[in-house]
Every structure is written in C-alpha cells, then in structure tokens.
Amino acid sequence: MHGFDFAFLAILFIGLPIYSARSFRTYIEQAQRGEDLNRAMIYWQTMGMQWTGFVVLMAGWLALNRPLDELGLEAGAELGYWIGAAMVALLFGLFGGQIIRIRKMPFDEKGRQFEALGDVGYALPRTRQEYVLSNFVSITAGIVEEIVYRGFVIWLLSLSMPIWLAAIVSSMAFGVAHAYQGWEGVLKTGFVGGVFAALYLITGTIWIPMVLHALLDMLQMAMIRELHIDRSEQVASESPDPR
C-alpha cells in the first residue's frame, strides 16, 4: 500500500461521513427556519465534490502505474451481462409498478407519502429543473461511487484480507457515507452496496453495478418527481363511470 491509499481511505471512511452529516444538518436547519433551499446548488456541489474525488483517485492511480483493470474497468464475462440485463428488468418491474401506483394516488396521499420521508425529503427535487439535475447526480453517483467503493476500496482491502470480507467492509463504509440519512439510511444503503459488491465479484466487471446504480437512483428520483404531480383530475377521468 502507498501513502496515497491510506490518505484517500481516511477521507472516504472518516472525512466524507462527517462532512456530509454536518452539511446536511445545516440544510435542515435552514429549511426549519423557513429559508428556501437552493437544491440546484446542493446538486452541483455534490457532483463537483464527487468528480473531484474521482479525478484525485484516478490521478493517483495512474501516477502509481496501476492498471485500470484492477478497478474493475474490464469487459467481464458474458454471463455477467445476462445477470445485469436481468437486474435491469427487475428494477424496471419493481419501480415501474411503484410509479404506476403513485400516479393513481390522490394528491393529498402523495403529500403524506412525501412527508413520511422525513428530513431527507428536504434535499429531494421539487421542480422540473431540480429533477433534471438530480438525474445527473444519479449518473455521477453510479460512476464515481462504484469505482471508488467497489473498485478501489475492495481492491485495496483485499490486499490484506479475503476479498469477500473486503466487499463487506466496503459496503459498510458505503452505508456510513450516507449517515446523514439516519440509521435507516445507513442500513439501506449498506445493503444496496452489498448487492452491488456481490454483482461486481460475480460478474468481474464494475460496468454492470455502475449502470445499475445510476439506473436505481434515477428510478427513485422518478418516483419522487411523481409525488409532486397532481393527477387527480386525470385519474378521475380514467375511472369508470359509476352509473
């Protein structure tokens, strides 16, 4: 291991969770004081921070003459792409059904669903512009977080522990990075990170979890967007006439 690896790992495991939690708490306090949140700025800042970390990682990686294949940036086996296609179909089935269900909800019920998200809801998109930007955040997260947590972290930790244990630790770190969402968010994202780590190890390529990660986040944002659209009149017109 190189000093660069330890420094990057310390920022990832300690610095990032602390910074994210404090920043998010600041946003929440602003919202609770009745101030308008500039979510577009939050999204730009998030993307800027993630791409900066990505550039730093890749610059250090290339400076140390390490092959990109070690980060999972290789084609992988054909079976992996069939697994990826099956996962994409599963995601579209699950989230497509949820989106259809939400579309048919009365608008007041949508409001209650959104309020149930708690503090996390403050940072979620409300307007069309915010929704479009959130999709770019989703793509950024899919690319950067997979290369960092599944590519770099698993590779680094597997130098001193079994690769399956490295995958578990990387998933835990991924969950802790989302500590600003509370313990439920840590557990959920840690579990999802574990699924992506398993896919990476099974398929031998980072491309499949990368695409699935971005797609998962985008589908979640589509559900959030639907919660802010009043389709009451449309649903009423599509309902059968009781007479």
Contacts in CASP RR format, 6 or more apart in sequence:
PFRMAT RR
TARGET T0000
AUTHOR 0000-0000-0000
METHOD contacts of the structure
MODEL  1
MHGFDFAFLAILFIGLPIYSARSFRTYIEQAQRGEDLNRAMIYWQTMGMQ
WTGFVVLMAGWLALNRPLDELGLEAGAELGYWIGAAMVALLFGLFGGQII
RIRKMPFDEKGRQFEALGDVGYALPRTRQEYVLSNFVSITAGIVEEIVYR
GFVIWLLSLSMPIWLAAIVSSMAFGVAHAYQGWEGVLKTGFVGGVFAALY
LITGTIWIPMVLHALLDMLQMAMIRELHIDRSEQVASESPDPR
1 156 0 8 1.000
1 159 0 8 1.000
1 160 0 8 1.000
2 64 0 8 1.000
4 60 0 8 1.000
4 64 0 8 1.000
5 156 0 8 1.000
8 56 0 8 1.000
8 57 0 8 1.000
8 152 0 8 1.000
9 153 0 8 1.000
9 156 0 8 1.000
12 148 0 8 1.000
12 149 0 8 1.000
12 153 0 8 1.000
12 173 0 8 1.000
12 177 0 8 1.000
13 173 0 8 1.000
13 176 0 8 1.000
16 177 0 8 1.000
17 176 0 8 1.000
17 177 0 8 1.000
17 179 0 8 1.000
20 177 0 8 1.000
20 178 0 8 1.000
20 179 0 8 1.000
20 180 0 8 1.000
21 179 0 8 1.000
21 180 0 8 1.000
23 180 0 8 1.000
24 119 0 8 1.000
24 123 0 8 1.000
24 180 0 8 1.000
25 180 0 8 1.000
27 37 0 8 1.000
27 42 0 8 1.000
27 122 0 8 1.000
27 123 0 8 1.000
28 119 0 8 1.000
28 122 0 8 1.000
30 37 0 8 1.000
31 37 0 8 1.000
31 122 0 8 1.000
37 122 0 8 1.000
37 123 0 8 1.000
39 123 0 8 1.000
39 124 0 8 1.000
39 125 0 8 1.000
39 126 0 8 1.000
39 130 0 8 1.000
39 133 0 8 1.000
40 129 0 8 1.000
40 130 0 8 1.000
40 133 0 8 1.000
42 123 0 8 1.000
43 130 0 8 1.000
43 133 0 8 1.000
43 134 0 8 1.000
43 136 0 8 1.000
43 137 0 8 1.000
44 133 0 8 1.000
46 137 0 8 1.000
46 140 0 8 1.000
47 136 0 8 1.000
47 137 0 8 1.000
47 140 0 8 1.000
50 140 0 8 1.000
50 141 0 8 1.000
50 144 0 8 1.000
50 145 0 8 1.000
51 140 0 8 1.000
51 144 0 8 1.000
53 144 0 8 1.000
53 148 0 8 1.000
54 143 0 8 1.000
54 144 0 8 1.000
54 147 0 8 1.000
54 148 0 8 1.000
57 147 0 8 1.000
57 148 0 8 1.000
57 152 0 8 1.000
61 68 0 8 1.000
61 71 0 8 1.000
61 152 0 8 1.000
68 74 0 8 1.000
70 151 0 8 1.000
70 155 0 8 1.000
71 147 0 8 1.000
71 151 0 8 1.000
71 152 0 8 1.000
71 155 0 8 1.000
71 206 0 8 1.000
72 151 0 8 1.000
72 200 0 8 1.000
72 204 0 8 1.000
72 205 0 8 1.000
72 206 0 8 1.000
72 207 0 8 1.000
73 147 0 8 1.000
73 205 0 8 1.000
73 206 0 8 1.000
73 207 0 8 1.000
74 204 0 8 1.000
74 205 0 8 1.000
75 205 0 8 1.000
75 207 0 8 1.000
76 203 0 8 1.000
76 204 0 8 1.000
76 205 0 8 1.000
76 207 0 8 1.000
77 203 0 8 1.000
77 204 0 8 1.000
77 205 0 8 1.000
79 203 0 8 1.000
80 202 0 8 1.000
80 203 0 8 1.000
80 204 0 8 1.000
80 205 0 8 1.000
80 208 0 8 1.000
81 203 0 8 1.000
81 208 0 8 1.000
83 199 0 8 1.000
83 202 0 8 1.000
83 203 0 8 1.000
83 208 0 8 1.000
84 199 0 8 1.000
84 203 0 8 1.000
84 208 0 8 1.000
84 211 0 8 1.000
84 212 0 8 1.000
87 199 0 8 1.000
87 208 0 8 1.000
87 212 0 8 1.000
88 211 0 8 1.000
88 212 0 8 1.000
88 215 0 8 1.000
91 212 0 8 1.000
91 215 0 8 1.000
91 216 0 8 1.000
91 219 0 8 1.000
92 219 0 8 1.000
95 219 0 8 1.000
95 220 0 8 1.000
95 222 0 8 1.000
95 223 0 8 1.000
96 219 0 8 1.000
98 223 0 8 1.000
99 219 0 8 1.000
99 222 0 8 1.000
99 223 0 8 1.000
99 226 0 8 1.000
102 110 0 8 1.000
102 113 0 8 1.000
102 223 0 8 1.000
102 226 0 8 1.000
102 227 0 8 1.000
103 226 0 8 1.000
103 229 0 8 1.000
103 231 0 8 1.000
103 235 0 8 1.000
104 231 0 8 1.000
104 235 0 8 1.000
105 113 0 8 1.000
106 232 0 8 1.000
106 235 0 8 1.000
107 230 0 8 1.000
107 231 0 8 1.000
107 232 0 8 1.000
110 226 0 8 1.000
110 227 0 8 1.000
110 228 0 8 1.000
110 229 0 8 1.000
110 230 0 8 1.000
111 227 0 8 1.000
113 227 0 8 1.000
114 121 0 8 1.000
114 224 0 8 1.000
114 227 0 8 1.000
114 228 0 8 1.000
117 124 0 8 1.000
120 181 0 8 1.000
124 134 0 8 1.000
124 221 0 8 1.000
124 224 0 8 1.000
125 131 0 8 1.000
125 133 0 8 1.000
125 134 0 8 1.000
125 221 0 8 1.000
125 224 0 8 1.000
125 225 0 8 1.000
126 228 0 8 1.000
131 221 0 8 1.000
131 224 0 8 1.000
131 225 0 8 1.000
134 221 0 8 1.000
134 224 0 8 1.000
135 218 0 8 1.000
135 221 0 8 1.000
137 217 0 8 1.000
138 214 0 8 1.000
138 217 0 8 1.000
138 218 0 8 1.000
138 220 0 8 1.000
138 221 0 8 1.000
139 214 0 8 1.000
139 218 0 8 1.000
141 213 0 8 1.000
141 214 0 8 1.000
141 217 0 8 1.000
142 210 0 8 1.000
142 211 0 8 1.000
142 213 0 8 1.000
142 214 0 8 1.000
142 217 0 8 1.000
143 210 0 8 1.000
143 214 0 8 1.000
145 174 0 8 1.000
145 213 0 8 1.000
146 196 0 8 1.000
146 200 0 8 1.000
146 206 0 8 1.000
146 209 0 8 1.000
146 210 0 8 1.000
146 213 0 8 1.000
147 206 0 8 1.000
147 210 0 8 1.000
149 170 0 8 1.000
149 171 0 8 1.000
149 173 0 8 1.000
149 174 0 8 1.000
149 193 0 8 1.000
149 196 0 8 1.000
149 197 0 8 1.000
150 167 0 8 1.000
150 170 0 8 1.000
150 193 0 8 1.000
150 196 0 8 1.000
150 197 0 8 1.000
150 200 0 8 1.000
150 206 0 8 1.000
150 209 0 8 1.000
151 200 0 8 1.000
151 206 0 8 1.000
153 166 0 8 1.000
153 169 0 8 1.000
153 170 0 8 1.000
153 173 0 8 1.000
154 163 0 8 1.000
154 166 0 8 1.000
154 167 0 8 1.000
154 170 0 8 1.000
154 197 0 8 1.000
154 200 0 8 1.000
154 201 0 8 1.000
156 166 0 8 1.000
157 165 0 8 1.000
157 166 0 8 1.000
157 169 0 8 1.000
157 170 0 8 1.000
158 166 0 8 1.000
161 169 0 8 1.000
163 201 0 8 1.000
164 201 0 8 1.000
167 194 0 8 1.000
167 197 0 8 1.000
167 198 0 8 1.000
167 200 0 8 1.000
167 201 0 8 1.000
168 194 0 8 1.000
168 197 0 8 1.000
170 193 0 8 1.000
170 197 0 8 1.000
171 190 0 8 1.000
171 191 0 8 1.000
171 193 0 8 1.000
171 194 0 8 1.000
171 196 0 8 1.000
171 197 0 8 1.000
172 190 0 8 1.000
174 189 0 8 1.000
174 190 0 8 1.000
174 193 0 8 1.000
174 194 0 8 1.000
175 185 0 8 1.000
175 186 0 8 1.000
175 187 0 8 1.000
175 189 0 8 1.000
175 190 0 8 1.000
175 193 0 8 1.000
176 186 0 8 1.000
177 189 0 8 1.000
178 185 0 8 1.000
178 186 0 8 1.000
178 189 0 8 1.000
178 190 0 8 1.000
179 186 0 8 1.000
181 188 0 8 1.000
181 189 0 8 1.000
192 216 0 8 1.000
196 209 0 8 1.000
196 212 0 8 1.000
196 213 0 8 1.000
197 209 0 8 1.000
199 208 0 8 1.000
199 209 0 8 1.000
199 212 0 8 1.000
200 206 0 8 1.000
200 208 0 8 1.000
200 209 0 8 1.000
203 209 0 8 1.000
END
